[in-house]
């Protein structure tokens, strides 16, 4: 049997070789004929034709090589990073006042880009001929971002979502130049692509950090105002609504999942995902409250506010425990917080720090909307208010971490304090406490003005000063005047420091005006929309003599209005009678 099997095998192989040989011979003969023809052709052809044939053969070889070699995922990630750097570089150059700023603005303005590309040839420079603009390739950029976001690898998903986030950030306000679609944005035509790229990121199999990045893209897309119709908003809002179900996972269910090995990712990744979901909802709610044209967006958020407010307060409570110094570590919950594990305290604190300011602002706006009418007793409500105020002041007063905070973060914290002080319950709580608490708040705000000299921050600080000035004004009666004179003087001094600093910004001669003595003259202020002129003389607290007119913007005028109103209401209304002075 073995001999017969081997014999048949050898015979079959021989037959195959015999059958294959004629085909090889025919191919060799054809190649020989082709070589002979090519040789005869080369002999009869000119040298220029030979060079052309050689270049064509080289191009064919290059094409074959490019087909074989495909880029690996690290190269693709690097390519995505290069695209993002190019976009951010042009975006930064648009804010400068250089000569090329007009060219850089065309990268984010479709009408201007088409205008520059359609210049007559006589009026074009060499730069205009070779110049291409990013907005003309927006379709390709969106396609690249969606391809990366729907990839099977997490690094490609993250860079794809980052690129999609940059496109929404930089091109979200670009309007359609076509008169038929006046008032519409360019990105409205890519709503289906964006929702299709985001939908797979909220599945159960997707890793937590990818879902966290997708939540950020969802909030940016909803907040950008690209999707205005209710149905368009609901497509992306349903993705965030589905992520809320993960927040309802309590500790007992979480421990059972760990014991049964059903937890796919680590506890820290769950913290990242849950806080990203809360921050995304906070961003959407903040935009819905601030914008006057977002009624549809506010209607989508309202059904979830009861659940969100509970989770926001719990997350802020967790962060307040994590901010305790090391000597008070024994006060931390033994079982951990609602969104962090007890063994991951040090690793969870940076994650909370990254998201808590937006959550704090969203929760403060919600408390302002309901006027702090929660289902808790007065004592718990007072503790909640001081927890929110303490988190804000602790972040602003930390000298080591203040330099690392961005201007937007400081602005969010100041807006949170401002919205809390507008609530009657919070004002009553502050009135019942010592005036030194308000002095401490204003002292911290004065340090912020010294370190961050920005118009938005200055407006918020003066607004908070105005509120404190209003609810403390006239609240000390004559009997308490002698006891409260020292405290009230400290409060007046801090308010004057903040207000005079804003006046010195526009009127630097105030620093040297004390040397001039002008008696028996009345002060006056000439105030217009575009300029302000001060002509004043002896005042109760300073000497002022300025004749130079200063041109102001609308924000400058608004700031000076508030400062003048505070100073007008200020003089000794804190229980200090004029007789005692």
Rosetta blueprint (number, residue, H / E / L):
1 X L
2 X H
3 X H
4 X H
5 X H
6 X H
7 X H
8 X H
9 X H
10 X H
11 X H
12 X H
13 X H
14 X H
15 X H
16 X H
17 X H
18 X H
19 X H
20 X H
21 X H
22 X H
23 X H
24 X H
25 X H
26 X H
27 X H
28 X H
29 X H
30 X H
31 X H
32 X H
33 X H
34 X H
35 X H
36 X H
37 X H
38 X H
39 X H
40 X H
41 X H
42 X H
43 X H
44 X H
45 X L
46 X L
47 X H
48 X H
49 X H
50 X H
51 X H
52 X H
53 X H
54 X H
55 X H
56 X H
57 X H
58 X H
59 X H
60 X H
61 X H
62 X H
63 X H
64 X H
65 X H
66 X H
67 X H
68 X H
69 X L
70 X L
71 X L
72 X L
73 X H
74 X H
75 X H
76 X H
77 X H
78 X H
79 X H
80 X H
81 X H
82 X H
83 X H
84 X H
85 X H
86 X H
87 X H
88 X H
89 X H
90 X H
91 X H
92 X H
93 X H
94 X H
95 X L
96 X L
97 X L
98 X L
99 X L
100 X L
101 X H
102 X H
103 X H
104 X H
105 X H
106 X H
107 X H
108 X H
109 X L
110 X H
111 X H
112 X H
113 X H
114 X H
115 X H
116 X H
117 X H
118 X L
119 X L
120 X L
121 X H
122 X H
123 X H
124 X L
125 X L
126 X H
127 X H
128 X H
129 X H
130 X H
131 X L
132 X L
133 X L
134 X H
135 X H
136 X H
137 X H
138 X H
139 X H
140 X H
141 X H
142 X H
143 X H
144 X H
145 X H
146 X H
147 X H
148 X H
149 X H
150 X L
151 X L
152 X L
153 X L
154 X H
155 X H
156 X H
157 X H
158 X H
159 X H
160 X H
161 X H
162 X H
163 X H
164 X H
165 X H
166 X H
167 X H
168 X H
169 X H
170 X H
171 X H
172 X L
173 X L
174 X L
175 X E
176 X L
177 X L
178 X L
179 X H
180 X H
181 X H
182 X L
183 X L
184 X L
185 X E
186 X H
187 X H
188 X H
189 X H
190 X H
191 X H
192 X H
193 X H
194 X H
195 X H
196 X H
197 X H
198 X H
199 X H
200 X H
201 X H
202 X H
203 X L
204 X L
205 X L
206 X L
207 X L
208 X H
209 X H
210 X H
211 X H
212 X H
213 X H
214 X H
215 X H
216 X H
217 X H
218 X H
219 X H
220 X H
221 X H
222 X H
223 X H
224 X L
225 X L
226 X L
227 X L
228 X L
229 X L
230 X H
231 X H
232 X H
233 X H
234 X H
235 X H
236 X H
237 X H
238 X H
239 X H
240 X H
241 X H
242 X H
243 X H
244 X H
245 X H
246 X H
247 X H
248 X H
249 X L
250 X L
251 X H
252 X H
253 X H
254 X H
255 X H
256 X H
257 X H
258 X H
259 X H
260 X L
261 X L
262 X L
263 X L
264 X L
265 X L
266 X L
267 X H
268 X H
269 X H
270 X H
271 X H
272 X H
273 X H
274 X H
275 X H
276 X H
277 X H
278 X H
279 X H
280 X H
281 X H
282 X H
283 X H
284 X H
285 X H
286 X H
287 X H
288 X H
289 X H
290 X H
291 X L
292 X L
293 X L
294 X L
295 X H
296 X H
297 X H
298 X H
299 X H
300 X H
301 X H
302 X H
303 X L
304 X L
305 X H
306 X H
307 X H
308 X H
309 X H
310 X H
311 X H
312 X H
313 X H
314 X H
315 X H
316 X H
317 X H
318 X H
319 X H
320 X H
321 X H
322 X H
323 X L
324 X L
325 X L
326 X H
327 X H
328 X H
329 X H
330 X H
331 X H
332 X L
333 X L
334 X L
335 X L
336 X L
337 X L
338 X L
339 X L
340 X L
341 X L
342 X H
343 X H
344 X H
345 X H
346 X H
347 X H
348 X H
349 X H
350 X H
351 X H
352 X H
353 X H
354 X H
355 X H
356 X H
357 X H
358 X H
359 X H
360 X H
361 X H
362 X H
363 X H
364 X H
365 X H
366 X H
367 X H
368 X H
369 X H
370 X L
371 X L
372 X L
373 X L
374 X L
375 X L
376 X L
377 X L
378 X H
379 X H
380 X H
381 X H
382 X H
383 X H
384 X H
385 X H
386 X H
387 X H
388 X H
389 X H
390 X H
391 X H
392 X H
393 X H
394 X H
395 X H
396 X H
397 X H
398 X L
399 X H
400 X H
401 X H
402 X H
403 X L
404 X L
405 X L
406 X L
407 X H
408 X H
409 X H
410 X H
411 X H
412 X H
413 X H
414 X H
415 X H
416 X H
417 X H
418 X H
419 X H
420 X H
421 X H
422 X L
423 X L
424 X H
425 X H
426 X H
427 X H
428 X H
429 X H
430 X H
431 X H
432 X H
433 X L
434 X L
435 X H
436 X H
437 X H
438 X H
439 X H
440 X H
441 X H
442 X H
443 X H
444 X H
445 X H
446 X H
447 X H
448 X H
449 X H
450 X H
451 X H
452 X L
453 X L
454 X L
455 X H
456 X H
457 X H
458 X H
459 X H
460 X H
461 X H
462 X H
463 X H
464 X H
465 X H
466 X H
467 X H
468 X H
469 X H
470 X H
471 X H
472 X H
473 X L
474 X L
475 X L
476 X L
477 X L
478 X L
479 X L
480 X L
481 X H
482 X H
483 X H
484 X H
485 X H
486 X H
487 X H
488 X H
489 X H
490 X H
491 X H
492 X H
493 X H
494 X H
495 X H
496 X H
497 X H
498 X H
499 X H
500 X H
501 X H
502 X H
503 X H
504 X H
505 X H
506 X H
507 X L
508 X H
509 X H
510 X H
511 X H
512 X L
513 X H
514 X H
515 X H
516 X L
517 X L
518 X L
519 X L
520 X L
521 X L
522 X L
523 X L
524 X E
525 X E
526 X E
527 X E
528 X L
529 X L
530 X L
531 X E
532 X E
533 X E
534 X E
535 X E
536 X L
537 X L
538 X E
539 X L
540 X L
541 X L
542 X L
543 X E
544 X L
545 X L
546 X L
547 X L
548 X L
549 X L
550 X E
551 X E
552 X L
553 X L
554 X H
555 X H
556 X H
557 X H
558 X H
559 X H
560 X H
561 X H
562 X H
563 X H
564 X H
565 X H
566 X H
567 X H
568 X H
569 X H
570 X H
571 X L
572 X L
573 X L
574 X L
575 X L
576 X L
577 X L
578 X L
579 X L
580 X L
581 X L
